[in-house]
Amino acid sequence: MDFYLITLVKMALTAIVLLTCCAYAVWVERKVLAHIQLRPGPYFVGPHGLLQPLADLIKLLTKEGIVPSHVNPFFYLIAPFLAVTLGLTSIVVIPFTPPFEVLGHQVALGLTDLNIGVLFILAISGLGVYGIAIGGWASNNKYSLMGSLRSSAQMVSYELPLALAIAAPLLSINSLNFRQIVNAQEGFAFGIIPHWSIFAGPVPQILSFLIFITAAFAETNRVPFDLPEAESELVAGFHTEYSSMMFASFFMAEYANIITICCVATALFLGGWHPLWPSAYGSDLVPVVLLAGAGLMLLFHAVHAARRRTWDRFSFPVFGLLFLGLAPLFLIPVLKPVLIPFFWFVAKAGFLVFVFIWIRGTLPRFRYDQLMRFAWTFLFPLAVANLLVTGLVVALTGN
């Protein structure tokens, strides 16, 4: 009974946390892009625009959902549901922490532990294109159809180098289970270099990591590979005929896919919950220092807040005290085995999400012929060569 109770709690927490992260990933992206372009971004709804995602949700929920008369109703309605369901499903096999004991049971922050977790992720990501493809076709609109066809061709093309990039580190680790993959990256070479896949022998997988991240941009339809929704050419692409929450579902699926793909990269290549340097050199103190420093900085800015920024006099002290209150939690012996690994996993995945946003504010969109040429004439051969070299070295060294 305790096992089922813990599982239900984990399911609820996973859904709530992931949906919240998707909502606030939009806020973070708008803020980061605004700073890149020297503007404030969301600012008026709540302190520093923190309630903007809630305002957007209320707006989308209260807007009338229009179903055009010329669409195929069944497939038109099921497409956004399919996209968001598949987008939220993949995260269930990602482990965020090592196991710890609750009510006499060994549990971990992660919904399930599949022995074929990597294959599960690849299968779900392969099915993800159907939501976009069906939505574009069912809309009975030539621009929507063009966007969905672009997406299908793009995702099929970039799934090949993505899968080959994943296969390369698995040759050394010899497991498809994410927990075993993370455990295989434990330890440090020469006492300081982390034993992550991108650093570990016999073949450091830095090239596989770069191929994986590049293909991930195309898989998630992000700049510079966002051709399925190229507004300048397609009037918004595959979701042209959608409105209200059906429109929002496609974007919820996109941000869920970004978060999932960053978690997969963290587990496969960046050591999962293992720290950047040994705890003997103070890696366990990093979250304490960061939270305490952020809290003190916010309190300092609250005292010196500009008169025209009234919110800062109230929001900065609240968040400053919140951060200062969270910092000591990472020093409690009972909580350290859970919070420290979770911090490192979230920090790595969060950095990769920031890279996705940073690239969007930096690079222009490719032409479609450039997109396909890059996949088939450069990225795919490079991924094949990398896999062959890794396999040869592993076979010769016996690792």
C-alpha positions in Angstrom: 0.0 0.0 0.0 2.9 2.4 0.8 4.4 1.7 -2.6 1.2 2.7 -4.4 0.8 5.8 -2.3 4.4 6.9 -3.0 3.9 6.2 -6.7 0.7 8.3 -6.8 2.4 11.2 -5.0 5.4 11.0 -7.4 3.0 11.0 -10.4 1.2 14.1 -9.1 4.4 15.9 -8.3 5.9 15.0 -11.7 2.8 16.4 -13.5 2.6 19.6 -11.4 6.4 20.3 -11.6 6.7 19.6 -15.3 3.7 21.7 -16.2 4.9 24.6 -14.0 8.4 24.3 -15.5 6.8 24.5 -19.0 4.9 27.6 -18.1 7.9 29.4 -16.5 10.2 28.3 -19.3 8.2 30.7 -21.4 8.7 33.4 -18.9 12.5 32.7 -18.7 12.8 32.6 -22.4 11.0 36.0 -22.8 13.2 37.5 -20.1 16.5 36.2 -21.6 15.6 37.2 -25.1 14.5 40.6 -23.8 17.9 41.1 -22.1 19.7 40.0 -25.2 17.7 42.7 -27.1 18.1 45.3 -24.4 14.4 45.5 -23.2 12.7 44.5 -20.0 10.4 41.7 -21.2 7.4 40.6 -19.1 7.2 43.3 -16.4 3.7 44.4 -15.4 1.8 41.3 -14.3 3.2 40.6 -10.9 6.7 41.5 -9.7 9.0 41.3 -12.7 6.3 39.7 -14.7 6.3 36.5 -12.6 2.6 36.1 -12.8 2.6 36.5 -16.6 2.4 32.7 -17.3 -0.7 32.6 -15.0 -2.3 35.5 -16.9 -1.5 33.8 -20.2 -3.2 30.6 -18.9 -6.3 32.5 -17.9 -6.5 34.3 -21.2 -6.2 31.0 -23.2 -8.7 29.2 -21.0 -11.3 31.9 -21.3 -10.9 32.5 -25.1 -13.4 30.9 -27.4 -12.0 27.7 -29.0 -12.9 28.1 -32.7 -13.1 25.0 -34.8 -13.2 26.0 -38.5 -15.9 24.4 -40.6 -13.5 23.1 -43.2 -11.4 20.9 -40.9 -11.5 17.2 -40.1 -13.0 17.5 -36.6 -11.8 14.3 -35.0 -8.2 14.5 -36.1 -8.1 18.3 -35.7 -9.1 17.9 -32.0 -6.9 14.9 -31.2 -3.7 16.4 -32.7 -2.9 18.9 -29.9 -3.9 16.3 -27.3 -1.5 13.8 -28.9 1.3 16.3 -29.1 1.1 17.4 -25.4 0.6 13.8 -24.1 3.7 12.5 -25.9 5.6 15.6 -24.8 4.8 15.0 -21.2 5.3 11.2 -21.2 9.0 10.9 -21.9 10.1 12.5 -18.6 8.8 9.5 -16.6 11.9 7.4 -17.2 14.4 10.1 -16.2 16.0 9.6 -12.7 16.8 12.9 -11.0 18.5 11.5 -7.8 19.9 8.3 -6.6 17.6 6.1 -4.5 16.8 7.1 -0.9 14.5 5.5 1.8 10.9 6.7 2.5 8.6 4.7 4.7 10.9 1.7 4.5 10.9 1.8 0.6 13.8 2.7 -1.7 12.5 5.5 -3.9 14.1 8.1 -6.1 13.0 11.4 -7.7 11.8 9.8 -10.9 8.5 8.1 -11.8 9.8 4.7 -13.1 13.0 2.9 -13.7 12.9 1.1 -17.1 15.7 -1.2 -18.2 15.0 0.1 -21.8 14.6 3.7 -20.8 16.7 5.0 -23.7 14.6 3.0 -26.3 11.5 4.4 -24.6 12.7 7.9 -25.1 13.6 7.3 -28.8 10.2 5.6 -29.4 8.2 8.5 -27.8 10.2 11.1 -29.7 9.6 9.3 -32.9 5.9 9.3 -32.3 5.9 13.1 -31.4 5.8 14.1 -35.0 2.3 12.7 -35.4 0.7 15.4 -33.4 2.1 18.1 -35.7 1.6 16.1 -38.9 -2.0 15.2 -38.1 -2.8 18.8 -37.0 -1.4 20.3 -40.2 -3.3 17.7 -42.4 -6.6 17.9 -40.5 -6.6 21.7 -40.7 -7.3 21.4 -44.5 -5.1 24.5 -45.0 -2.2 24.5 -47.5 0.1 26.5 -45.2 -0.6 24.2 -42.2 0.0 21.2 -44.4 3.3 22.6 -45.7 4.4 23.2 -42.0 3.4 19.7 -41.0 5.2 18.1 -44.0 8.3 20.1 -43.2 8.2 18.9 -39.6 7.8 15.3 -40.6 10.8 15.4 -43.0 12.9 17.4 -40.5 12.2 15.1 -37.6 12.8 11.9 -39.5 16.1 13.3 -40.9 17.5 14.5 -37.6 16.3 11.4 -35.6 19.0 9.4 -37.3 22.0 11.4 -36.1 20.3 11.8 -32.7 20.0 8.1 -32.3 23.6 7.5 -33.5 24.9 10.1 -31.1 23.0 8.3 -28.2 24.4 4.9 -29.3 28.0 6.0 -29.1 28.3 6.4 -25.3 26.1 3.3 -24.7 28.8 1.2 -26.3 31.1 2.0 -23.4 28.4 2.0 -20.7 26.7 -1.2 -22.0 23.2 -0.4 -20.6 19.9 1.2 -21.7 18.8 2.0 -18.2 19.2 5.6 -17.3 20.0 5.0 -13.6 22.8 2.6 -14.6 24.0 5.0 -17.2 24.3 7.8 -14.6 26.0 5.4 -12.1 28.6 4.4 -14.7 29.6 8.1 -14.8 30.4 8.3 -11.1 33.9 9.2 -9.9 36.8 11.3 -11.1 39.9 10.7 -13.2 43.1 11.9 -11.5 40.9 12.9 -8.6 39.5 16.0 -10.3 38.2 15.3 -13.9 34.6 14.0 -13.7 34.0 10.6 -15.3 31.2 11.9 -17.5 30.7 10.5 -20.9 32.0 13.6 -22.6 35.3 13.2 -20.7 35.6 9.5 -20.0 37.6 6.9 -22.0 38.2 5.0 -24.1 36.6 7.7 -26.4 35.4 10.9 -24.8 32.0 11.6 -26.3 32.3 15.4 -26.8 31.5 15.0 -30.5 28.5 12.8 -29.7 27.2 15.4 -27.3 27.5 18.2 -29.9 25.7 16.1 -32.5 23.0 15.2 -30.0 22.4 18.9 -29.0 22.4 20.0 -32.7 19.9 17.3 -33.6 17.8 18.1 -30.5 17.3 21.7 -31.8 15.8 20.2 -34.9 13.8 17.6 -33.0 12.2 20.3 -30.9 11.6 22.7 -33.8 13.8 25.4 -32.3 15.8 28.2 -34.0 17.7 27.8 -36.3 15.6 24.7 -37.2 12.0 26.1 -36.6 10.9 25.7 -40.2 7.6 24.0 -39.4 6.3 27.3 -37.9 8.2 29.8 -40.0 5.8 32.7 -39.6 7.5 34.7 -42.4 6.7 32.0 -44.9 3.7 30.0 -43.5 1.5 32.4 -41.6 2.4 30.3 -38.5 2.7 26.9 -40.1 1.0 23.8 -38.7 -1.0 25.6 -36.0 -2.4 28.4 -38.2 -6.0 27.1 -37.7 -5.8 26.6 -34.0 -6.9 28.9 -31.1 -7.4 28.9 -27.4 -5.9 26.0 -25.4 -5.5 23.8 -28.5 -3.1 26.4 -29.8 -1.3 26.5 -26.4 -1.1 22.7 -26.3 1.4 22.6 -29.2 3.7 25.1 -27.4 3.3 23.2 -24.1 4.5 20.1 -25.9 7.4 22.0 -27.4 8.7 23.2 -24.0 8.1 19.8 -22.5 10.2 18.3 -25.2 13.0 20.9 -24.6 13.0 20.1 -20.9 13.0 16.3 -21.5 15.8 16.5 -24.1 17.9 18.5 -21.8 17.4 16.0 -19.0 18.3 13.2 -21.4 21.5 15.0 -22.4 22.3 15.5 -18.7 21.9 11.8 -17.9 23.7 10.5 -20.9 26.6 12.9 -21.3 26.9 15.2 -18.2 26.9 12.7 -15.4 23.3 13.2 -14.2 23.3 14.1 -10.5 27.1 13.7 -10.0 28.9 17.0 -9.2 31.3 18.9 -11.3 34.2 18.3 -8.8 34.6 16.1 -5.7 32.7 16.9 -2.5 36.1 16.9 -0.7 36.8 20.1 -2.6 33.5 21.7 -1.6 31.0 20.8 -4.3 28.3 20.2 -1.7 28.6 23.8 -0.6 27.8 25.2 -4.1 24.0 25.4 -3.6 24.4 26.9 -0.2 26.7 29.6 -1.5 24.6 30.3 -4.5 21.3 30.6 -2.6 22.8 32.6 0.2 24.6 34.9 -2.2 21.4 35.4 -4.2 19.5 36.1 -1.0 22.0 38.7 0.2 22.2 40.3 -3.2 18.4 40.7 -3.3 18.3 42.2 0.1 21.0 44.7 -0.9 19.1 45.7 -4.0 15.9 46.0 -2.0 17.6 48.6 0.2 18.9 50.5 -2.8 15.8 50.0 -5.0 15.0 52.9 -7.4 11.9 54.9 -6.6 10.3 54.2 -9.9 10.5 50.5 -9.3 8.0 50.1 -6.5 7.7 46.3 -6.8 11.4 45.9 -5.9 10.9 47.2 -2.4 8.5 44.3 -1.7 9.6 41.4 -4.0 13.3 41.6 -3.4 13.1 41.1 0.4 10.5 38.3 0.0 12.7 36.3 -2.4 15.9 37.3 -0.6 14.5 35.8 2.7 13.2 32.8 0.8 16.6 32.0 -0.7 18.3 32.5 2.7 15.8 30.1 4.2 16.4 27.5 1.5 20.2 27.6 1.8 20.5 25.9 5.2 18.4 22.9 4.0 21.4 21.7 1.9 23.4 21.4 5.1 21.0 19.1 6.9 22.5 15.6 6.9 19.1 13.8 6.4 18.3 16.0 3.3 21.7 16.2 1.7 21.6 12.8 -0.1 18.4 14.0 -1.9 18.9 17.8 -2.3 22.5 17.9 -3.4 22.1 15.4 -6.3 18.9 17.0 -7.3 20.5 20.4 -7.4 23.3 19.2 -9.7 20.9 17.5 -12.1 18.6 20.5 -12.3 21.6 22.9 -12.7 23.0 21.0 -15.7 19.6 20.6 -17.3 18.8 24.2 -16.6 22.0 25.4 -18.2 21.1 23.4 -21.4 17.6 25.0 -21.5 19.4 28.4 -21.2 21.5 27.4 -24.2 18.4 26.6 -26.2 17.1 30.1 -25.4 20.4 31.8 -26.0 20.7 30.2 -29.5 17.2 31.5 -30.3 18.3 35.0 -29.6 21.5 34.7 -31.5 21.2 32.7 -34.8 18.9 33.3 -37.8 16.6 30.7 -39.3 18.1 28.4 -42.0 16.5 27.9 -45.4 14.8 24.6 -45.7 17.3 23.2 -48.3 20.1 24.2 -46.0 18.4 22.4 -43.1 18.1 19.1 -45.0 21.5 19.4 -46.6 23.1 19.9 -43.2 21.4 16.8 -41.9 22.2 14.4 -44.7 25.5 15.5 -46.0 27.2 16.6 -42.8 25.6 15.6 -39.5 24.5 12.0 -40.4 27.9 11.0 -41.9 29.7 12.6 -38.9 27.5 10.7 -36.5 28.2 7.4 -38.4 31.9 8.0 -38.4 31.9 8.8 -34.6 29.9 5.7 -33.9 32.3 3.5 -36.0 35.4 5.0 -34.3 33.9 4.5 -30.8 32.9 0.9 -31.6 36.3 0.1 -33.0 38.1 1.6 -30.0 35.8 -0.2 -27.5 36.3 -3.5 -29.3 40.1 -3.1 -29.3 40.4 -2.0 -25.7 37.7 -4.4 -24.4 36.0 -1.6 -22.3 
